Amino acid sequence: MFIGRGAELRALHTALTESRVCLLAGPPGAGKTALATEYVTRSGNGYRGIWRVSLAGSSADPDEMVAMLAAGLRAQMGVGEIADVLGEFAERVAAETGPSLLIVDDIPGVIDEDLLGRLTVPGAGRRLRTTLVTNRDVAGVAAPTVDIGPLGVTESAEILHGHRDGTAEEAADLAERLGGHALSVRLAGLALRDGSGYLKLTERIDGHPVALLLRSRLDALSEPACRLLRVAALTSPAALPPGLIRLFMGGAAEEAADELARHLLATRVDGVWYVHSLARDAARRYLPPIDWTRLARQFADAVLDHPWSDPIESFLVARHAARLAGRPDLPGAVVGRLHRRVIGHGAMALPHHRELAESDFDDPAVLTEAADRLRAAGELAEAGDCADRAVPLANDPGLRHRARLLLAETLEDLGEEDTTRADALWTILTAEGGTGTTIAHLRSRRLRGDHEAARTGLAALIDRLGPGTAVFPQVQTAQLELTRAEIAAGLDAAARRRLVRVIADYLSWHQDDHPGVAEAVGMLAGAELALPLTEPKIDRAVWEETARELRRLRGRFTRAHGPRHTLTLTLAVVHAEALVAWGRSDEARQELAAVREDVRDRFVRSRPIRFRAELLFGWATGADEHFEDAYQGARETLGEIHPQTLRAELGLGVALKPVNRSRAARHILHVLRHAPGMFLPGQNWPRKA
């Protein structure tokens, strides 16, 4: 039974309701997780979804913490390996009719503004409430914080009385000696229930009550419970899933876990077992010494034998496999199998690719796979080294071609001035053939600045492939690469039209959820393709056709994904731009009014589609707040003198003239210095609605 903490529960609810985020901070054993769980119990029916991820076992590196959050959410969503797990989570939450709650527990690092923004998944918008739980100091973070401090003497005494009657004075004396530490109070309650008297227990309590009380609990454990506790102490702090415990302990598993729970050393949350960090520390310190290597080997066997069928169990088992793979006392063959199991799971696998590339240095398949993952992660120097080592080792022609292609692409990504080696690789690769190789080669031309060669080659390839089901994926890949070449060459209008056609082609083949659709919409939303609203429009017939097609696509996405999906909202903004270019400003204004709040909710200010939308809102209404948001977002992302930033600044300056002439003049003069061409006659200036 949960006792006390009424003020903290109310503060948590108020913070989540008003600010959508709350930090729970306090020392280990203060009851932070228990408070969050109690809040769910009392308020769960008010939420459409409850999501809980523990970051126990993560380092304090922000990227690793975010990756672990994504892996945990991926397991709970039951989705396969996708590029943007947090984006998919945000879409699910945003599509709900009411709020969802995300609890991120056991955060190991210091929470600063950047980490706060990443862990709260801002793309989910107003439908997500987030509770962040940490032992660390959170001073200086602009978010409501509930400090989980000591229990009051009255609350502590009430908990103690629940286990054994005594005088109010006895309970108060013991409560005061315990210092209000929640776990210590509950452990003391168990000691009272087991027969200790108030006076005797009070006399035993010294300056470290939790250590003394935990040690007495350890003394009462059976051998199976001690074995399970020792495993928790040697492996990852992540929760222990029941299936893994059964594989390791057989028929004694359930009783051992229940025994730890009865002694307050473990808690079952959402079907898995969390062993308290203080209990793990006590086990390492106070339980009799054993052969830890032998225990680790036995537990590793259970991890490797786990069928990994349940997504949540698999996520947790992978975290234990990752921790065991770092033990130097396990045989190399076992460590290699553990690395491969983590890689097979797919989440947070990059360190394990590195380790395998080091240990299996003569295995070209391992080196090639590591090169692929390292390149995707932006670790180009390491990727190039792995691919370079794989090429001469690969006897299989297909594997050798893949390794050579990865090496060539990595050299292009590095942008080295001396292209002699890359050119030699491309000569071999293009002679071996393959559509994917041809596209990669033409991409290299674009990266080197030879946009004409890239565009000509890609257009010829698309014509050569022609229509048909068999070649459709390759054609779409080539179309997207051709769009990038057009953007790089400044052919924005052609790029917009091509992207619209690519999206329409995917939908015509009923591939609405293909990653290429999101990629095409993302490119359409980029800052490079923003419509220059201050410049005269030409080709109105083309814009009419584009606007009509975008309207059709937006309707299709609304039906398939919902009106608040980021793809739907992106198409709405781009459609409004096309309407303006077509000359239908009034219609664009109506379109914008329908999506304005959702766009501002789903996209942070620095996202290009957000400041493009704000610029449209500004030109439609003349309101300086929209120009301000567009200007600040563009400046944060693109810099002060990017054309998109200057367009937003020009609109801000004009909109400010009636209310703040001096500030307006500063902005207009800044634009005039860097882009005098924006002041051509015949432009449409914003007017107050």
N, C-alpha and C positions, 0 to 999 in steps of 0.2 A: 504494500500500500504506500502510495506517495504522500508524504506529509510535508506541509510548509511550502515555501517558495512562492506564495501567492503573489507577492509584489513583482517578483521576477517574471512569472508567467504573464501577468498583465502587461509588464513593460515589453516583453517579447511580442505579444500580440499587437500592441500599439505600434511598435516599430515596423512590424511586417505589414500592417494595414496602411500606415502612413508613408513609409519610406521604401517598402518592398524588400528591405534587407536589414538584418540584425546580426551583430557579432556577439557570441557568447564566449566570454573569456574568464579563465580561472585556473588554478593549479590542478594537477592531476588528483583525481579523487574528490573534487569539489561537487560533482554531480551534474556536469554540463550535459552529458549525453542523456542522463536520466531526465533532466529538465526538458530537453528537446523531445524525448520520447513521450513524456507526459503531455506536452503541448499537442503532439499529434493525437494522442488518445482523446484529449478533450475537444480538439478543434478539427479533427480529421474529416468529419463529414462536410465541413465547409470548403474543402479542397477537392478539385477534380482529380488530382494525382498527387501522390506522395513519393518523392524520390530521395533516397539516402545513399550517399557514397562516403566511405571512410578513406582518408588519404594516409592511413597508418602504413608505414613502410616506405613512403616516398622520402626523397631527400628534400632539402629546403629550396632546391632549384625551382623557380616558378614554372618553367617549361615542363618539368617532370610532374609537378603537381597538377597542372592543367591536363597533361596527357593521361594521368591516372584518373582524374575526374571523367574525362571523355571515355576511357576504357570501362569505368564502372557504369556510366550511363548507357553505353553501347550494350553491355551485358543485360541491363534491366530492360532495354528496349527490344532485345532479342534480334538485332539486325546483324548482318554480316559485316565484312570489312568495307567501310565506306570512308570517303575522303574527309568529310566534315561531320563528325559525330555530333559536336555541339550545335552545329547548324540544324541537323535533323532533330535534335532534342528541342531546340528553340521552335521549330515549326510545329512539332506535336503540342507543345505547351500553348503556343499562340493560337492554335486551332480550337482549343477548348473554350467552352462557353463561360467558364469561371476560372478562378486562380488555381495554380498548382504550387506545391511547396517542395523546395529542394533543400536538403540538409547536407552540408559538406562538413564532415566530422574529422577530428584528428589532424588538423592542418599543422604541419611541422614548422613552417617558415614564418617569418615576420610578415604580417599582412600590411602591404602598402597600397596606395591608390591603384597602381597598375594591377597588382594581383587581385585586389577587390573587384576591379572591373572585369577581369577575365573569369573569375570563379562564379560571378553572379550571372553569367550568360546574358549579357544585355540584349542580344538579338531576340530573346523571348518576349521582351517588352513588359507591359503592365500585367500580364497574366501570370508572371512568375514571382513568387516570394522566396527569398533565400536566407537560410540561417547558416552562418559560418561559425564553427566551433574550434577553439584553439586554446592551448596553454600559454601562448606567447602574449607579450604586451602589444596592445593595439592602439596605443596613444598616437594621435596625429592623423587618424583615418577619419574622413568625413562621412561616417556612417554611425547610426545608433548602436551603442554597445551596452550590453547588460553584463555587469560584472557579477560572477557567481562567487561570492565571498563566503565567509563562514556562516553556518547556521546560527540562528539565535539560540540562547540558552533555553528558552521556552520550547522552541521547535525540537531541539536536541533531546530535551527531557521527555517530550511527548513520544519520540521514537524509542527511547530507552524504556519508558513505561510500557510500551507495546510488547516488550519481551519479558519483562519481569516487574512485578509490583515493588514499590519501595516508597520511602517518604519523599516528599517534594524536595527536601533539603539534600538527601542523598543523590537524587537524580540531577539536581542543579550542580552539586559539587563535581560529579563525574562529567557532566556536560561541559562545565567550565574547564576541567583538566584536558578534555579532548580538543578544545579550541574551536569547536564548531566545524571541524573537517568532516564532511558528509560521510565518506567511506569509513573513517574511524568510528563515527557514531554508530553506523550500522553494524560494523564488526563488533563493537562493544555490546550492542544489543544481542548479538548472537552469543557472545561470551556469557552474558547474563542468563540467556535462555538455557545455556548448557550447564548452569549451576553456579557460576561465579557470583559472589555477593557484591553489592555496590561498594562497600568499604574496601574489601580486598582488591577489587579491580581498580578502584581509584588509587590505592597505594602503589599498585604495579605500574601505573601509567607514568612514563617519564617524558622527556622532551620530544620524543619521536613516537607517539602512540601508534601510528599506522604501521610502523615496522614491527613493533611488539605484537600487535593484534594479528597481523598477517602471519607472523611466525607461528603463533599458536594455532592458526587455521591449518597451516601446512602440517603441523604435528598430528592433526586429526585425520589427514587424508589417507585413503586406501592406496595400495600400490598402483592400480590402474589409473586413478585420478592423478597421482604423482607423475605417472608416465605421460599422460596427456598434457599436464602442465609443463613438464620439461620440454615436450615438443613445441609447445607455444613459445617457450623461452628461447629455443635455438633457431626457429624459423622466422618467417616474416611476421610483423605485428598485425598483418591482415587477419580478418576473421577466418575461422576454421569451418569449412562447410561440412555438414553431417556425412555426406557420401565419402569424403576423404577420411574422416575420422573412423568410419566403419571399415574402410579398406585397411587402415593402419592397425586398428585395435580389435576388429572382429566383433564378437558378441558383447564385449565389455564396453563398447564405445558409448552407447546411450547412457548407461548408468554412470560412467566416469564423467561425462559432460554434465549430467544432472547434479552430480556430487560437487563439482566445481561451482555450479550455480548456487547450490544450497549454502556453500561457504562464502558466497559473494565474490568469488574469484573470477567468474565468467558470467556473461549475460547473453541470453538468446534474443537476437533482434532480427526480425524479418527472416527467420528460419535458419540463421547461421550463428555461430558461437564467437563472441568477442571475449577474449581473455584480457583482463585489465592490465595496463602497463605496469602498475605497481605490483601486481601479482607475479608478472613475468620477472621483474627485477628481484622480488623476494625468492622466487624459485631458484634463480641463478646463485643467489647468495646463501640461502639457508638449507636447501634440500641436500641430502648426502651426495657426494661426488659419484659420477658414473662415467662410463665410456661414451662421451658425447659423439665421437666419430661413428661409433656403431649405431647409436640412435639416429643420427643424421642419415646414415646409409639406409636404415630400415624405413625411415619416413620418405626418403627419396624414392624407394621402390614403390611405396604406395602412391606417390605423386605420379610416377611414370606409368603405373597400372591404371590410373583413373581414366574412365572412358570419356570424360569431357563432353558429355552430351547436353547437360544443362548449362545454359549460357552464364548464369550467375556463379554456379559452382566452378565452371571453367575459368572465369575471370579470377576467382580467388585462388584456385589451384595454380594458375599461371604465376601469381605473385609469390606463392611459396616455392615454386620451381625456380623462379628468378633468384630468390634469396639463397636457396640451396646451391645453385650453380656458382655462387661466389665463394663457396667454402673450399679452401685449399686442401683440406684433409680427405676429400672424396676422390675416388679414382677418376682419372681423366675420361674414361669411357662413359662413366655415369654423368659427369659434368657435361660432356658433349651432348648426351641424350637430353639432359635438362634444358640446355640452351635450345635445342631443336624443338622441344615441347613449347617453350615460350614463343619461339618464332612461329610455330604452327598455330598458336592462338591468335597471333597477328597484332596484338596490342603491345606497345612499348617494347618492341623487339629490337630496336637499333643497337643497344649495347651488346646484345647477344649475337647479332651478326658480326660485330667487331671482334668479340671473343672467339667466335668460330673461325673467322678469317685469320686470326693470330695462331690458333691451335692447329687448324687444318690448312696450313699455309700452302700445301701442295694439291689441294682439291679445287679444280677450276670451277665446279658448280657452286661451291660455297663462296668462293671469291667473287664470282659473277653476281650471285644474289646479293652479297654484301655491297658490291659496287652499285647495284640498282637502288637499294634502300638508302645508301649514303648519299647518292646523287639526289634522290627525292627529298632528302632532309637538308640539302644545301651544303653538305660536307664534301665539297668538290675535290679537294686535294686527296682526301682519303679514298674517295670513289675512284679517282683516276689511278691511284696506286694499286687498288684491288683489281681493277679491270686490266691494268698493264701486266700484273702478275698472272692473271688468268689466261691471257691470249696464248702464250707459248705452251701452257700446260694442257689446253683443251684439245683432245683428239677428235671429239665429235664435231663435225662441221657446223651444225646448227648452234652448238654452244660457243664455238670459237667465233662465229659470226656475231652472236649476241654480245660477247665480251668485247670484241673489236668495235662494235657499234657504240656500246656504252663508253668506251675509251674515247672515241672520236667526239661523241656528243659532250662528254665532260670537258675535253680540251676546248671545244667551242664555248661552253658555258664559262670557262675560266677567262676567256677573252684574251688569250696570249697573242702578242704581236707577231711572233714567229709562228706561222701556220704550216710550216714545212711538214711536220709530222702528221698533223691533222689531214693535210691534203693527200699524203701518201695513204693514210687509212681510208679516206673517202674513195680513192681510186680503186682500192681492193674491194671495198664494200659495194660500190655501184656496179662493179663488174660481176659480183655475185648475185646482184639483182634483188628484187623484192619491193613491193609498194611502200611498206613502212620505211625501208631504207632510203628510198627516193624522197619521201616526205622529210625524213630527218636531214638528208643532204641539202634539200632546198631550204629547210629551216636554218641550216648553218650559213647559207648565203644571206638570209635576212639578218642574222645576228652580226654578220660582218659588214652590213650596210649596203649590200648589193640587192636592193629591193626590186629592181627591174628584173634581174635574173630569177629571183625567188617567185615573183608574180607570174612571169612568163612560163617558167617551168611547172608551177602548180596548176595554172590554167590548162596547159597542155596535158598534164597528167589526168586532170578531171575529165577532159574531153576523151582521152584515150580509154579511161575506165568505163565511161558511159553509164547508163542506168542499169538497174537490176538488183535483186536481193543479195546476190553473192558479194557484190562490190560496194554495197551501200555504206558499211562502216568505214571503209577506206576513203570513199568519196567525201563523207562528212568530215573525217579527220583532215583531208586535204583542203576542204572548204574553210575550215576554221583556221588552218595555217595560212591560207591565202588571205583571209581577213586580217590576220596579224600583219602580214606584209603590206596590205593596203593601208592599215592604220599607221605603220611605220613610215610609209611613203606620203602620208598626209591626205590620202584619198578617203576622207571620212564618210562622204555620202555613199560611195560604193561599198564601204565596209558595213554601214548600217543596213543597206539593202540586202547584202549577202547574209548577214546574221539573221535577219528576219526570214529569209528563205530557208536557211539551215534549220531554224526552229520549226518552221512550217513543215519541212520535209520529215523531221523526226516525228511530228504529230501525225502526219499522213501515214506513216508506217506504224502508228500506235505505239511509239516508244517515248511516251510522255515523261517517264522517269529515267531515261537514259542520262548518264553523267554529261554527255555532250550537250543536252538541253540546258542544264545549269551553267555549263561553261559558256555557251553562246549568250545566254541572258546576262551572265556576269560580264562578258566583254561588251555587250550592248550598254551595260550600266556604267562602264568605265568613264573616267574623266575625259579621256581622249575623244569620245564620241558625244560629248555634251553639245547641244545645239547653241551656236552663238547668237543669242537673242537680240543683240545690239546691231547685227549686221543684216542688210537686205537679203531676202530669200529669193532664190531662183528655182526653176524646175518644180513649179507648183503641181504639175500633173504627176510627177514622180512622188511628191510628198502625199498627194491624195491617195495614190495606190498604196504607199507605205502605211498611211494612217488607217486605211480600211483593213489592211492585212493585220496590223497590230491590234485593232479592235477585235477582230476575229480570234486572234491568238489569246488576247486577254480574257475573252469570254470562255474559251476552252480551258484556260488555266484556272479561272474562277470556279468552274464546275468541277474540275478534277482535284484541285488542291485547296480551294476556299479563297475568299476575298482577302484574307490577311496574310497569305503566304508571300514570302519575299519575292518569289518569281512573279506572282500576279501583280504585286505592287510596283515592281520594277517596270513591267510592261505597261502599267497604267501611266507612270511618269513619262516613259519614252513615247507612249501614244499621245500624251498631252503635248509633248514637244513637237511631234509630227503634225498635230492639229494647228499649232502656232505657225509652223512653217508653211502649212497649206493655206493659212489665212483664216482659220476658224478659231480665233482667240476666245470668243464667248463660249464656244463648246468646250475648249480646253479648260476654261475657268470652272465650268461645271464639273468636268472630270476631276479636276484637282480638288475641288471642295469635297468630293465624295471620299477621297482617300487621304486627305491631309493628315488627319489625326493618326491613322494607322501607319503612314510613312514615318511620321515623327516618332512613333512609338517603337517601330521595328528596326529602324536604322539609326545608328549613332551618328553624330554630327559629322564625323570625319569620313564616313562612307561616301564615295562619289555620287551615288544615286540620291543620297539625302541632300547634299548641297546643290545638286542639279534641281531637285524638287523644290528646295527652298528658293532658289533663284527664280523658278517658274512661279511659285507662290508670290514672290515679291513683285514680279512684272505683272502678275494678274491683279494684285490688290494695291500695290504701291506702299505696303507696310514695311517700315524700316526693320522690324524684328526679323523678317524673313531674309532680307539682304544681309543683316548682321550674322545670322546663322550660316548663310551660304558663304559669306566672306571668311568667317572664322574657320569653318570646316575645310574650305579649299586651301586656306593658308596653312593649316595644320598638316594637310596631306600633300599639297603640291608646292608650297612655297609662296613667297609674296609676289613674285612677278610672273607666275604662270598665267597664261591668257584667261583660264577659267577663274582664277582668283581675281584678276583685274576686272573681269566683267562683273563679278559679284561686288567688288569694291566700287565700281562705277555706279551700279544700281543703288548701293548704300549711300554714296555721296549725294546722288540726286534726290533720294527719298528723304535725306536728312535736311535738305535745304530749308524747308519751312520751319524747322524746329531747332536746328543747331547749325547755323551757317558756318561757324569757324571750323567745326569738325567736318562738315560737308566739304568745305574748301580743301582741307588737308587730304581727304581721300581723292577728290577729283584731280588735284594737282599731282598726286602720286601716280594716278593712272595716266595722266597726260605726259608725265616724264617717260614712262615705260611703254606706252601704247597709244601714241597720238592718233593712230588710225581709227580708234574707237569713237572719235568725235566727228565722224563724217556726217554731212547733212542728210536729212530724210530718215533719221532713226526714230524708233518708237520709244519714248521715255516713259517711265512708270508714273502713274497718277494714283492719287489716293482714291480708294474705292468709295 
